[in-house]
């Protein structure tokens, strides 16, 4: 693209449809008709509001019965479902409704769920921050039960990337963390690379096989995603890059806080998938080192389960322990609301998930 055109995108892109040029099937776009964006009368900002919205939306539109089934029936060999959802507001609850229906119809089919949190928002009001924390906690506790693997993701702010040994090629002056147009590019690169094994037409790995290897314990339902972008390749080869370079600029996309990012304890890995793409050909003598500008964008991703997940779960548990659930009346309203027992069950589920990642020496 023309450089000037690219620069203009930074100022014109507000939502994904401003730059997306894919032609979609008419049945693939399904609006939530029960809510309006940023409405103050019916705010879409609590997990339980999302649960109610899914129920009401299905009564109005029958999206699952009509459009969702349509695409499933078009599949020759259904591997599973890859779900992306925001978890800071009501979308987590809405997704729970969808996953409930999926599990009723496809109880044994693999479901890989990515829960995305926008760490750039950081609301100033304490109550808004606590509500966001509750939404994230209910999402990870309840969506994990309906998923084969749940992967939390956080937008890569400068501080988060600095703690993650930010790649020297992602320049702070060029990267604008407040623009979703920029942060989504980094996350999308990581997700697209990590998903390559089950998207290949030949010699691939099925989604179910990949998830089974990550959760071979049978109780490690939460994973983490990391990436190296770009991957600095040493001249002696790819293997030496991984074996001799102990300080790869890894971006951790799944750590919930800076304190977890800064914790450098050795991780015990239960299962992992490492994927690389865009590697230059050594026959053409085009690899580059840290001191040279990149000629391509080699990328490495690591999707894994291990003891590092426990640190993140413990942080989330500490966050909700400081919240008085009774102060958030909006979570208990209506048929889809939560009572105190549901809240305590959520906390217990979080503790159980955390305990699943205990290392042998912790037992």
C-alpha positions, 0 to 999 in steps of 0.5 A: 500500500501507499505509505501515505494511505497507511498513515491515514488509516491511523487517523480514520480507523475507529472500528474493524469495518473501517479497514476490513475489505472481505466480502462476507456471506449475508448470513455471517453478520448477525447484530445483537438487536436487543441492545444499541452500542454505548447506550446509557438506557440499556448498558451492555456492561455486565456479564449477566446482561449478556446472558439475558441479551443472548436469550432475548436475541434468540427469541427475536432472530433465531440466529443459532437455529438458522444462520449458525446451523447453516454454516455448520451443515456446510462443513465437510469435516468439522474440526471444532469451533474457534471462538473470540469474545470480549470479556470486559463487558457483557459479551462474555455472558452472551458467549456463554449462551452461544456455547451452551447451545453449541454444547447441547448440539455438539457435546464432544466437539472441540471448542477453543475460546479466546477471551479478549481484554482491553487493557488500554481502557483502564476506567478511572472510576473504581466501581467501573474497574471492579465491574470489569474485574468481575466480568473477566472472572465470570468469563474465565470461570464459566466459559472454561467449563464450556470450552475444551481450552480457554486462552485469555488475551490482553492488549499489548500496551507499551508497559506490558510489552516492556515487561515481556522483553519487547521486540526492538523492531516494534518501535514505541513511536510507530506503535500506538497502543491506544489504537485497536487498529495497532493492538489488533495487528499484533494479537492477530499475527500471534493468533493466525500463526498459532492456528496454522497447524489446524488450518493447513490443507496438508500435513496439518494437526487437527484442532482436537489433537492440538487441544488434547496435547495441551490438556492431556492432564484432563484438567488444565483448561486454561492456556497461554499465548506468547509470540516473538515478532519478528523472530531474530534469527542467528546466521547459524540456523533456526535451531541455534536461534532457539537453543542459544538465544535465551533472551528471545523478545517474547511478548506474553499475551495472556498474563493478566497483570504487570506483576505476573509479567515481571515474575521470572520464575522458571515455568514447568510446562505441561503441554505446548505447541510452538509454531513458526512462519515467514522464515527466510531461506538460508539458501538465499542467505537472507537471515538477519540478526538483532543488529540488522533491519528485517527483510521479512517478518518471521514469527514464532508463537507458543500456545502452552499450558503450564505453571505460569497459568497458575500465577495469572489465576492467583492474581485474578483470585486476589482481585475479586477477593477485594470486591464486595459482590453485593454492591453490584446489583446489576449482576443479580437482576432478572432471571439471568442474574447471579445470586451470592451462591453463584458468586461463591461458586465462581470463586471456587471454580477459579481456585480449582483451576489454579490448583490444577497447575500446581507443580510437584514441589507445591503438592 
